[in-house]
């Protein structure tokens, strides 16, 4: 019986590894193409390891354009948006889970109902609002649009609900208020969940194409998704350069995930054993 289980695990591992390699193939080809001369990009059969490396020239060509400006814009917008979204979503999640007030459940249901509205349906009201506040075509307007998340509030609320009220009662006996309980007791206990949401928020904001497209006009304010589109328009026949730009754009996401993957795993484990 043990031998059968071991064989089954080995087969499953091999199958999952093959699927993993299959899913990684486009990314590996992108890295390979970014290192090749343009003439070698579409050679068949594919040269996964380039015979002629053009790594320095390709990336130098990318980074001597406006690409660094787009990169900085994305870093600024994404980091600030993620920080604000995590802060506001955590505070809202704590309030809905640990503070008892009249109508809290009704308000929470109304907040969840907002999530049912497609983002495309509120683009016009958002456009009118930002223009009336003189925040259209600014990074601040873009940041404010992403500084609160219904999904983040709902997700974090479930973890705050898993914290036993005895911790809070002990803190109240010591004279702690809600602010201190939130910062020093509850938030550290759900740190893996917050880290998981922060990573997801970072990825969503970094890859966001719709909001910058609608709410930014000045090319000097473009984020990476718009910047890569503009770069592809100028270099549409040079796929090696486009792949080099794409690899550069994906690199921060890989770094963030590698750094935070332990927290993500802990967050998933907390969700599985909560309560």
PASEBA-1860 file (N, C-alpha, C; in nm, 3 decimals):
! residues 275
1> XXXXXXXX> 0.083/-0.121/0.000/0.000/0.000/0.000/0.087/0.126/0.000 ~ 0.194/0.125/0.084/0.284/0.240/0.089/0.356/0.260/-0.043 ~ 0.393/0.149/-0.110/0.460/0.160/-0.239/0.367/0.220/-0.344 ~ 0.239/0.184/-0.339/0.142/0.239/-0.434/0.125/0.389/-0.412 ~ 0.119/0.430/-0.284/0.106/0.572/-0.255/0.228/0.650/-0.301 ~ 0.346/0.593/-0.280/0.469/0.659/-0.322/0.475/0.672/-0.473 ~ 0.435/0.564/-0.544/0.434/0.568/-0.690/0.335/0.672/-0.741 ~ 0.220/0.680/-0.675/0.119/0.779/-0.714/0.172/0.921/-0.695
9> XXXXXXXX> 0.240/0.944/-0.584/0.297/1.077/-0.559/0.403/1.112/-0.663 ~ 0.485/1.015/-0.699/0.589/1.039/-0.799/0.528/1.075/-0.934 ~ 0.424/1.000/-0.973/0.358/1.027/-1.101/0.295/1.166/-1.101 ~ 0.226/1.199/-0.990/0.163/1.332/-0.980/0.269/1.442/-0.986 ~ 0.382/1.420/-0.918/0.490/1.520/-0.918/0.545/1.540/-1.058 ~ 0.565/1.431/-1.131/0.619/1.440/-1.267/0.521/1.513/-1.358 ~ 0.390/1.480/-1.346/0.288/1.545/-1.429/0.282/1.694/-1.399 ~ 0.284/1.730/-1.271/0.278/1.872/-1.233/0.403/1.946/-1.279
17> XXXXXXXX> 0.519/1.878/-1.274/0.643/1.940/-1.322/0.636/1.967/-1.472 ~ 0.578/1.872/-1.547/0.563/1.891/-1.691/0.469/2.007/-1.721 ~ 0.359/2.015/-1.646/0.268/2.129/-1.664/0.337/2.260/-1.630 ~ 0.419/2.259/-1.523/0.492/2.379/-1.486/0.587/2.424/-1.596 ~ 0.658/2.330/-1.656/0.749/2.362/-1.766/0.671/2.416/-1.885 ~ 0.555/2.356/-1.912/0.471/2.401/-2.023/0.426/2.546/-2.002 ~ 0.383/2.577/-1.880/0.338/2.713/-1.851/0.453/2.814/-1.854 ~ 0.574/2.767/-1.823/0.689/2.856/-1.820/0.750/2.878/-1.958
25> XXXXXXXX> 0.709/2.796/-2.058/0.770/2.804/-2.191/0.762/2.943/-2.254 ~ 0.645/3.012/-2.254/0.642/3.147/-2.314/0.736/3.244/-2.245 ~ 0.745/3.234/-2.112/0.835/3.324/-2.039/0.981/3.295/-2.073 ~ 1.015/3.167/-2.082/1.153/3.130/-2.118/1.185/3.179/-2.259 ~ 1.089/3.165/-2.352/1.113/3.214/-2.488/1.131/3.365/-2.490 ~ 1.055/3.435/-2.407/1.067/3.580/-2.400/1.206/3.621/-2.353 ~ 1.257/3.554/-2.250/1.392/3.585/-2.201/1.495/3.554/-2.309 ~ 1.478/3.439/-2.373/1.571/3.401/-2.478/1.571/3.501/-2.593
33> XXXXXXXX> 1.452/3.543/-2.636/1.441/3.638/-2.748/1.499/3.773/-2.713 ~ 1.491/3.810/-2.585/1.544/3.941/-2.545/1.696/3.946/-2.552 ~ 1.761/3.830/-2.563/1.907/3.824/-2.567/1.962/3.804/-2.708 ~ 1.873/3.790/-2.806/1.916/3.754/-2.941/1.923/3.876/-3.033 ~ 2.002/3.867/-3.138/1.988/3.964/-3.248/1.851/3.945/-3.313 ~ 1.799/4.049/-3.373/1.664/4.042/-3.431/1.652/3.931/-3.534 ~ 1.758/3.904/-3.610/1.752/3.802/-3.715/1.736/3.662/-3.659 ~ 1.770/3.640/-3.532/1.766/3.505/-3.475/1.639/3.479/-3.393
41> XXXXXXXX> 1.550/3.577/-3.380/1.434/3.562/-3.290/1.341/3.452/-3.338 ~ 1.312/3.447/-3.468/1.213/3.352/-3.520/1.276/3.237/-3.596 ~ 1.401/3.207/-3.567/1.464/3.089/-3.629/1.395/2.963/-3.579 ~ 1.368/2.871/-3.671/1.306/2.743/-3.636/1.400/2.629/-3.677 ~ 1.422/2.532/-3.589/1.370/2.518/-3.452/1.425/2.625/-3.358 ~ 1.353/2.648/-3.252/1.386/2.757/-3.159/1.522/2.733/-3.094 ~ 1.602/2.836/-3.091/1.730/2.833/-3.021/1.708/2.886/-2.879 ~ 1.682/2.796/-2.785/1.654/2.839/-2.648/1.774/2.908/-2.587
49> XXXXXXXX> 1.894/2.862/-2.620/2.017/2.928/-2.577/2.076/2.996/-2.700 ~ 2.075/3.127/-2.707/2.119/3.197/-2.829/2.263/3.164/-2.866 ~ 2.285/3.144/-2.996/2.422/3.125/-3.044/2.498/3.257/-3.047 ~ 2.425/3.363/-3.075/2.485/3.496/-3.080/2.411/3.585/-2.979 ~ 2.480/3.625/-2.874/2.418/3.705/-2.769/2.420/3.853/-2.807 ~ 2.305/3.915/-2.789/2.292/4.058/-2.813/2.231/4.126/-2.690 ~ 2.264/4.069/-2.573/2.200/4.107/-2.448/2.222/4.255/-2.415 ~ 2.347/4.297/-2.412/2.378/4.434/-2.370/2.317/4.535/-2.466
57> XXXXXXXX> 2.328/4.508/-2.596/2.278/4.603/-2.695/2.126/4.618/-2.686 ~ 2.053/4.506/-2.670/1.907/4.512/-2.664/1.859/4.590/-2.542 ~ 1.913/4.557/-2.426/1.867/4.624/-2.304/1.914/4.768/-2.298 ~ 2.031/4.795/-2.355/2.078/4.934/-2.361/1.986/5.018/-2.449 ~ 1.941/4.958/-2.560/1.849/5.029/-2.649/1.717/5.060/-2.579 ~ 1.671/4.967/-2.497/1.545/4.988/-2.425/1.561/5.098/-2.320 ~ 1.667/5.091/-2.241/1.682/5.180/-2.126/1.738/5.318/-2.162 ~ 1.769/5.340/-2.288/1.810/5.474/-2.331/1.694/5.552/-2.393
65> XXXXXXXX> 1.574/5.496/-2.389/1.454/5.566/-2.436/1.382/5.625/-2.314 ~ 1.251/5.647/-2.324/1.172/5.696/-2.210/1.133/5.585/-2.114 ~ 1.183/5.466/-2.138/1.146/5.351/-2.056/1.176/5.373/-1.907 ~ 1.292/5.428/-1.869/1.317/5.453/-1.725/1.212/5.545/-1.661 ~ 1.162/5.644/-1.738/1.058/5.732/-1.686/0.930/5.655/-1.661 ~ 0.890/5.569/-1.756/0.771/5.486/-1.736/0.789/5.394/-1.615 ~ 0.909/5.344/-1.601/0.941/5.253/-1.490/0.923/5.325/-1.357 ~ 0.978/5.445/-1.347/0.966/5.523/-1.224/0.821/5.557/-1.195
73> XXXXXXXX> 0.746/5.594/-1.297/0.604/5.625/-1.277/0.530/5.505/-1.221 ~ 0.557/5.387/-1.275/0.490/5.266/-1.226/0.529/5.235/-1.083 ~ 0.657/5.251/-1.051/0.702/5.225/-0.914/0.633/5.319/-0.816 ~ 0.628/5.448/-0.851/0.567/5.547/-0.762/0.419/5.518/-0.742 ~ 0.346/5.501/-0.851/0.202/5.479/-0.842/0.172/5.347/-0.770 ~ 0.245/5.242/-0.803/0.216/5.111/-0.747/0.248/5.103/-0.599 ~ 0.361/5.154/-0.559/0.400/5.147/-0.417/0.305/5.228/-0.330 ~ 0.274/5.351/-0.371/0.185/5.434/-0.290/0.044/5.377/-0.289
81> XXXXXXXX> -0.005/5.332/-0.404/-0.139/5.273/-0.410/-0.148/5.149/-0.322 ~ -0.047/5.063/-0.328/-0.047/4.940/-0.248/-0.046/4.973/-0.099 ~ 0.037/5.068/-0.059/0.046/5.105/0.083/-0.088/5.160/0.133 ~ -0.149/5.251/0.057/-0.277/5.309/0.099/-0.388/5.204/0.099 ~ -0.389/5.119/-0.003/-0.493/5.017/-0.012/-0.484/4.919/0.104 ~ -0.363/4.876/0.136/-0.345/4.784/0.249/-0.388/4.850/0.380 ~ -0.351/4.977/0.398/-0.387/5.048/0.521/-0.538/5.064/0.534 ~ -0.604/5.117/0.431/-0.748/5.142/0.439/-0.828/5.012/0.445
89> XXXXXXXX> -0.787/4.913/0.369/-0.859/4.785/0.370/-0.844/4.716/0.506 ~ -0.726/4.725/0.566/-0.704/4.665/0.698/-0.789/4.735/0.803 ~ -0.792/4.867/0.799/-0.872/4.942/0.896/-1.021/4.911/0.880 ~ -1.067/4.906/0.755/-1.208/4.874/0.731/-1.239/4.732/0.775 ~ -1.149/4.638/0.746/-1.171/4.499/0.785/-1.178/4.485/0.936 ~ -1.090/4.556/1.006/-1.093/4.552/1.154/-1.225/4.609/1.206 ~ -1.268/4.721/1.148/-1.393/4.784/1.194/-1.512/4.693/1.173 ~ -1.520/4.629/1.057/-1.635/4.543/1.027/-1.632/4.413/1.108
97> XXXXXXXX> -1.516/4.372/1.154/-1.506/4.243/1.223/-1.504/4.254/1.374 ~ -1.449/4.365/1.427/-1.427/4.373/1.572/-1.499/4.488/1.641 ~ -1.554/4.582/1.567/-1.625/4.694/1.628/-1.775/4.675/1.603 ~ -1.850/4.665/1.709/-1.994/4.645/1.697/-2.065/4.780/1.697 ~ -2.132/4.810/1.589/-2.209/4.934/1.581/-2.334/4.907/1.500 ~ -2.434/4.992/1.518/-2.563/4.972/1.454/-2.548/4.983/1.302 ~ -2.601/4.884/1.232/-2.599/4.885/1.087/-2.470/4.838/1.025 ~ -2.381/4.778/1.103/-2.252/4.737/1.049/-2.267/4.629/0.941
105> XXXXXXXX> -2.358/4.534/0.965/-2.379/4.429/0.866/-2.440/4.483/0.738 ~ -2.532/4.579/0.752/-2.594/4.639/0.634/-2.490/4.716/0.552 ~ -2.406/4.792/0.620/-2.303/4.868/0.551/-2.205/4.775/0.481 ~ -2.170/4.665/0.549/-2.077/4.569/0.488/-2.137/4.505/0.364 ~ -2.265/4.473/0.368/-2.332/4.417/0.250/-2.332/4.517/0.136 ~ -2.353/4.646/0.168/-2.350/4.750/0.065/-2.210/4.763/0.006 ~ -2.109/4.749/0.090/-1.971/4.753/0.040/-1.946/4.636/-0.055 ~ -1.993/4.518/-0.017/-1.977/4.401/-0.103/-2.054/4.418/-0.234
113> XXXXXXXX> -2.168/4.487/-0.228/-2.248/4.507/-0.349/-2.172/4.591/-0.451 ~ -2.084/4.679/-0.403/-2.003/4.759/-0.495/-1.916/4.669/-0.582 ~ -1.870/4.557/-0.524/-1.783/4.465/-0.597/-1.855/4.401/-0.716 ~ -1.987/4.398/-0.710/-2.065/4.338/-0.819/-2.075/4.430/-0.940 ~ -2.042/4.558/-0.921/-2.050/4.654/-1.031/-1.922/4.646/-1.114 ~ -1.930/4.621/-1.244/-1.809/4.614/-1.328/-1.735/4.748/-1.325 ~ -1.603/4.741/-1.326/-1.523/4.864/-1.320/-1.548/4.952/-1.442 ~ -1.581/4.891/-1.556/-1.608/4.970/-1.677/-1.735/5.055/-1.662
121> XXXXXXXX> -1.827/5.011/-1.576/-1.954/5.081/-1.561/-1.940/5.212/-1.485 ~ -1.830/5.227/-1.411/-1.815/5.349/-1.330/-1.702/5.437/-1.383 ~ -1.653/5.410/-1.502/-1.545/5.491/-1.557/-1.590/5.635/-1.581 ~ -1.711/5.653/-1.634/-1.759/5.789/-1.662/-1.777/5.869/-1.534 ~ -1.846/5.816/-1.430/-1.853/5.893/-1.304/-1.716/5.924/-1.244 ~ -1.624/5.827/-1.253/-1.490/5.852/-1.201/-1.420/5.962/-1.280 ~ -1.438/5.960/-1.412/-1.378/6.063/-1.496/-1.432/6.202/-1.460 ~ -1.564/6.212/-1.443/-1.626/6.341/-1.408/-1.578/6.387/-1.270
129> XXXXXXXX> -1.569/6.293/-1.176/-1.528/6.327/-1.040/-1.383/6.378/-1.038 ~ -1.292/6.305/-1.104/-1.152/6.347/-1.105/-1.134/6.481/-1.176 ~ -1.208/6.500/-1.284/-1.195/6.628/-1.356/-1.247/6.743/-1.271 ~ -1.357/6.722/-1.198/-1.410/6.829/-1.113/-1.318/6.859/-0.996 ~ -1.238/6.761/-0.954/-1.143/6.780/-0.844/-1.006/6.823/-0.895 ~ -0.994/6.843/-1.026/-0.868/6.882/-1.089/-0.758/6.777/-1.066 ~ -0.799/6.652/-1.063/-0.704/6.541/-1.046/-0.692/6.456/-1.171 ~ -0.763/6.496/-1.277/-0.750/6.422/-1.402/-0.611/6.447/-1.461
137> XXXXXXXX> -0.553/6.344/-1.520/-0.420/6.349/-1.578/-0.314/6.379/-1.471 ~ -0.332/6.317/-1.355/-0.233/6.326/-1.247/-0.215/6.188/-1.185 ~ -0.098/6.167/-1.129/-0.074/6.041/-1.059/-0.156/6.032/-0.931 ~ -0.182/6.147/-0.868/-0.261/6.146/-0.745/-0.401/6.092/-0.770 ~ -0.464/6.134/-0.879/-0.596/6.081/-0.912/-0.594/5.932/-0.934 ~ -0.490/5.885/-1.003/-0.475/5.741/-1.029/-0.456/5.665/-0.899 ~ -0.379/5.722/-0.808/-0.354/5.657/-0.679/-0.481/5.649/-0.597 ~ -0.558/5.757/-0.594/-0.682/5.758/-0.515/-0.782/5.655/-0.564
145> XXXXXXXX> -0.785/5.631/-0.694/-0.879/5.533/-0.749/-0.851/5.392/-0.698 ~ -0.726/5.362/-0.672/-0.690/5.227/-0.628/-0.658/5.215/-0.480 ~ -0.685/5.322/-0.403/-0.644/5.322/-0.263/-0.741/5.248/-0.171 ~ -0.852/5.198/-0.223/-0.942/5.116/-0.143/-0.990/5.000/-0.228 ~ -1.001/4.885/-0.166/-1.042/4.765/-0.239/-1.148/4.690/-0.160 ~ -1.260/4.665/-0.223/-1.366/4.586/-0.160/-1.317/4.443/-0.137 ~ -1.248/4.387/-0.237/-1.198/4.251/-0.222/-1.097/4.242/-0.108 ~ -1.010/4.343/-0.096/-0.913/4.342/0.012/-0.981/4.351/0.148
153> XXXXXXXX> -1.083/4.435/0.159/-1.157/4.447/0.284/-1.225/4.316/0.321 ~ -1.290/4.253/0.224/-1.357/4.126/0.249/-1.258/4.018/0.289 ~ -1.146/4.010/0.217/-1.047/3.906/0.243/-0.986/3.922/0.382 ~ -0.946/4.044/0.417/-0.882/4.066/0.546/-0.982/4.054/0.661 ~ -1.108/4.089/0.636/-1.210/4.076/0.741/-1.222/3.931/0.787 ~ -1.211/3.838/0.694/-1.224/3.697/0.731/-1.111/3.655/0.826 ~ -0.993/3.713/0.809/-0.882/3.678/0.897/-0.894/3.748/1.032 ~ -0.941/3.874/1.031/-0.962/3.943/1.158/-1.070/3.873/1.240
161> XXXXXXXX> -1.170/3.816/1.174/-1.273/3.742/1.247/-1.216/3.620/1.318 ~ -1.107/3.567/1.266/-1.045/3.450/1.326/-0.966/3.479/1.452 ~ -0.948/3.607/1.486/-0.875/3.643/1.608/-0.971/3.636/1.726 ~ -0.935/3.562/1.830/-1.023/3.545/1.946/-1.040/3.677/2.020 ~ -1.161/3.702/2.064/-1.192/3.827/2.134/-1.123/3.837/2.269 ~ -1.072/3.724/2.322/-1.004/3.729/2.451/-0.880/3.818/2.446 ~ -0.812/3.820/2.329/-0.696/3.907/2.315/-0.737/4.053/2.333 ~ -0.848/4.089/2.269/-0.894/4.227/2.275/-0.942/4.262/2.416
169> XXXXXXXX> -1.010/4.168/2.484/-1.058/4.195/2.619/-0.941/4.217/2.714 ~ -0.836/4.141/2.697/-0.717/4.160/2.782/-0.654/4.296/2.757 ~ -0.651/4.338/2.631/-0.594/4.469/2.598/-0.680/4.581/2.655 ~ -0.812/4.565/2.651/-0.900/4.669/2.705/-0.884/4.682/2.856 ~ -0.861/4.570/2.923/-0.839/4.574/3.068/-0.713/4.655/3.099 ~ -0.615/4.646/3.010/-0.491/4.723/3.028/-0.504/4.867/2.981 ~ -0.624/4.906/2.935/-0.648/5.043/2.896/-0.624/5.074/2.750 ~ -0.610/4.974/2.666/-0.585/4.997/2.523/-0.714/5.032/2.451
177> XXXXXXXX> -0.706/5.124/2.358/-0.819/5.158/2.274/-0.813/5.084/2.142 ~ -0.908/5.115/2.054/-0.913/5.043/1.927/-0.788/5.066/1.843 ~ -0.732/5.188/1.845/-0.614/5.216/1.764/-0.497/5.128/1.807 ~ -0.475/5.118/1.937/-0.364/5.036/1.987/-0.389/4.889/1.963 ~ -0.514/4.845/1.985/-0.546/4.703/1.961/-0.524/4.668/1.815 ~ -0.566/4.759/1.726/-0.550/4.735/1.582/-0.403/4.722/1.543 ~ -0.319/4.816/1.591/-0.180/4.820/1.547/-0.092/4.716/1.616 ~ -0.112/4.695/1.746/-0.017/4.613/1.822/-0.062/4.470/1.847
185> XXXXXXXX> -0.192/4.442/1.830/-0.240/4.307/1.861/-0.296/4.237/1.738 ~ -0.399/4.297/1.678/-0.469/4.228/1.569/-0.385/4.222/1.439 ~ -0.330/4.336/1.400/-0.258/4.340/1.273/-0.138/4.245/1.268 ~ -0.053/4.238/1.373/0.056/4.140/1.369/0.009/3.996/1.355 ~ -0.109/3.965/1.409/-0.160/3.827/1.402/-0.204/3.789/1.261 ~ -0.241/3.889/1.181/-0.287/3.860/1.044/-0.184/3.909/0.942 ~ -0.059/3.924/0.984/0.046/3.974/0.895/0.060/3.893/0.767 ~ 0.057/3.758/0.771/0.066/3.683/0.644/-0.048/3.716/0.548
193> XXXXXXXX> -0.169/3.735/0.600/-0.282/3.770/0.514/-0.262/3.908/0.453 ~ -0.213/4.003/0.533/-0.188/4.138/0.482/-0.079/4.135/0.376 ~ 0.027/4.056/0.399/0.134/4.044/0.300/0.082/3.983/0.170 ~ -0.005/3.884/0.183/-0.064/3.822/0.064/-0.144/3.923/-0.016 ~ -0.228/4.000/0.054/-0.306/4.100/-0.018/-0.217/4.209/-0.077 ~ -0.112/4.248/-0.005/-0.021/4.351/-0.056/0.045/4.306/-0.186 ~ 0.085/4.179/-0.192/0.146/4.128/-0.314/0.045/4.129/-0.429 ~ -0.078/4.084/-0.401/-0.181/4.084/-0.505/-0.212/4.226/-0.551
201> XXXXXXXX> -0.223/4.319/-0.457/-0.251/4.459/-0.492/-0.138/4.518/-0.575 ~ -0.015/4.485/-0.541/0.101/4.534/-0.616/0.095/4.483/-0.760 ~ 0.066/4.355/-0.776/0.060/4.296/-0.911/-0.052/4.358/-0.992 ~ -0.171/4.372/-0.931/-0.286/4.430/-1.003/-0.256/4.573/-1.047 ~ -0.197/4.652/-0.958/-0.170/4.791/-0.991/-0.059/4.803/-1.094 ~ 0.045/4.722/-1.079/0.158/4.725/-1.174/0.111/4.691/-1.315 ~ 0.018/4.596/-1.325/-0.029/4.551/-1.457/-0.150/4.628/-1.507 ~ -0.200/4.723/-1.429/-0.322/4.795/-1.466/-0.302/4.874/-1.596
209> XXXXXXXX> -0.385/4.847/-1.692/-0.379/4.918/-1.821/-0.497/5.012/-1.840 ~ -0.613/4.971/-1.789/-0.736/5.046/-1.814/-0.734/5.185/-1.752 ~ -0.705/5.194/-1.622/-0.711/5.325/-1.555/-0.608/5.424/-1.609 ~ -0.481/5.387/-1.626/-0.388/5.483/-1.687/-0.430/5.525/-1.828 ~ -0.488/5.433/-1.903/-0.531/5.465/-2.039/-0.641/5.571/-2.038 ~ -0.733/5.563/-1.943/-0.847/5.654/-1.937/-0.811/5.786/-1.869 ~ -0.733/5.779/-1.762/-0.715/5.896/-1.676/-0.580/5.965/-1.691 ~ -0.497/5.921/-1.785/-0.370/5.988/-1.811/-0.362/6.026/-1.958
217> XXXXXXXX> -0.319/6.148/-1.984/-0.301/6.195/-2.122/-0.156/6.234/-2.150 ~ -0.092/6.291/-2.050/0.047/6.335/-2.065/0.139/6.213/-2.072 ~ 0.215/6.201/-2.180/0.301/6.084/-2.197/0.410/6.076/-2.091 ~ 0.446/6.188/-2.033/0.547/6.186/-1.927/0.494/6.124/-1.798 ~ 0.362/6.103/-1.789/0.300/6.040/-1.672/0.266/5.894/-1.695 ~ 0.289/5.843/-1.814/0.251/5.706/-1.847/0.320/5.606/-1.754 ~ 0.245/5.501/-1.718/0.302/5.388/-1.646/0.349/5.283/-1.746 ~ 0.406/5.174/-1.694/0.469/5.075/-1.783/0.375/5.012/-1.885
225> XXXXXXXX> 0.252/4.972/-1.849/0.165/4.913/-1.952/0.145/5.005/-2.072 ~ 0.121/5.134/-2.046/0.108/5.229/-2.157/0.243/5.255/-2.222 ~ 0.348/5.258/-2.141/0.481/5.282/-2.196/0.526/5.172/-2.289 ~ 0.497/5.047/-2.253/0.534/4.935/-2.340/0.453/4.938/-2.469 ~ 0.327/4.977/-2.458/0.245/4.990/-2.578/0.303/5.097/-2.672 ~ 0.344/5.210/-2.615/0.404/5.316/-2.697/0.537/5.269/-2.754 ~ 0.614/5.198/-2.672/0.743/5.145/-2.718/0.724/5.045/-2.831 ~ 0.619/4.961/-2.819/0.592/4.863/-2.925/0.548/4.932/-3.054
233> XXXXXXXX> 0.477/5.044/-3.042/0.439/5.119/-3.162/0.561/5.171/-3.236 ~ 0.661/5.214/-3.161/0.782/5.270/-3.222/0.877/5.161/-3.272 ~ 0.870/5.042/-3.209/0.964/4.935/-3.242/0.889/4.807/-3.277 ~ 0.779/4.822/-3.351/0.693/4.707/-3.379/0.759/4.597/-3.457 ~ 0.863/4.628/-3.534/0.931/4.527/-3.615/1.053/4.468/-3.546 ~ 1.079/4.511/-3.423/1.196/4.464/-3.351/1.150/4.390/-3.225 ~ 1.124/4.261/-3.244/1.068/4.183/-3.134/1.171/4.158/-3.024 ~ 1.296/4.160/-3.056/1.398/4.142/-2.953/1.393/4.258/-2.853
241> XXXXXXXX> 1.371/4.379/-2.902/1.362/4.495/-2.813/1.233/4.492/-2.731 ~ 1.124/4.450/-2.795/0.997/4.441/-2.722/1.006/4.337/-2.611 ~ 1.072/4.223/-2.639/1.089/4.121/-2.537/1.180/4.169/-2.425 ~ 1.282/4.247/-2.458/1.370/4.303/-2.354/1.293/4.398/-2.264 ~ 1.206/4.480/-2.323/1.122/4.570/-2.243/1.025/4.491/-2.156 ~ 0.969/4.383/-2.210/0.874/4.302/-2.134/0.942/4.232/-2.017 ~ 1.061/4.180/-2.039/1.135/4.115/-1.929/1.165/4.216/-1.820 ~ 1.206/4.337/-1.859/1.234/4.442/-1.761/1.110/4.477/-1.680
249> XXXXXXXX> 0.994/4.476/-1.747/0.869/4.511/-1.679/0.824/4.402/-1.581 ~ 0.852/4.276/-1.613/0.808/4.165/-1.529/0.900/4.143/-1.410 ~ 1.024/4.187/-1.421/1.124/4.160/-1.317/1.081/4.200/-1.177 ~ 1.025/4.320/-1.154/0.982/4.355/-1.017/0.876/4.262/-0.960 ~ 0.787/4.212/-1.046/0.683/4.121/-0.999/0.746/3.990/-0.948 ~ 0.846/3.942/-1.019/0.915/3.820/-0.976/0.987/3.842/-0.844 ~ 1.052/3.957/-0.831/1.124/3.986/-0.707/1.028/3.995/-0.589 ~ 0.915/4.065/-0.609/0.816/4.079/-0.502/0.762/3.943/-0.461
257> XXXXXXXX> 0.733/3.858/-0.559/0.676/3.727/-0.526/0.779/3.638/-0.457 ~ 0.905/3.642/-0.502/1.009/3.560/-0.440/1.030/3.603/-0.295 ~ 1.030/3.733/-0.270/1.048/3.784/-0.134/0.929/3.748/-0.046 ~ 0.808/3.757/-0.101/0.688/3.740/-0.020/0.622/3.604/-0.027 ~ 0.682/3.507/-0.097/0.613/3.380/-0.114/0.594/3.306/0.019 ~ 0.686/3.325/0.113/0.670/3.260/0.244/0.546/3.313/0.313 ~ 0.526/3.445/0.305/0.408/3.505/0.367/0.280/3.458/0.298 ~ 0.287/3.441/0.165/0.170/3.393/0.092/0.131/3.254/0.138
265> XXXXXXXX> 0.231/3.167/0.153/0.204/3.030/0.198/0.147/3.030/0.340 ~ 0.201/3.116/0.426/0.149/3.126/0.563/0.005/3.179/0.563 ~ -0.023/3.274/0.472/-0.159/3.327/0.462/-0.258/3.221/0.419 ~ -0.218/3.138/0.323/-0.304/3.028/0.278/-0.325/2.928/0.391 ~ -0.218/2.900/0.466/-0.229/2.806/0.578/-0.321/2.861/0.687 ~ -0.312/2.992/0.712/-0.402/3.055/0.810/-0.547/3.041/0.768 ~ -0.572/3.058/0.638/-0.709/3.045/0.588/-0.761/2.904/0.604 ~ -0.670/2.805/0.598/-0.712/2.666/0.607/-0.741/2.619/0.749
273> XXX> -0.672/2.683/0.847/-0.687/2.637/0.985/-0.749/2.745/1.073 ~ -0.804/2.849/1.012/-0.860/2.963/1.087/-0.967/2.917/1.184 ~ -0.964/2.973/1.306/-1.063/2.940/1.404/-1.029/2.817/1.486
END
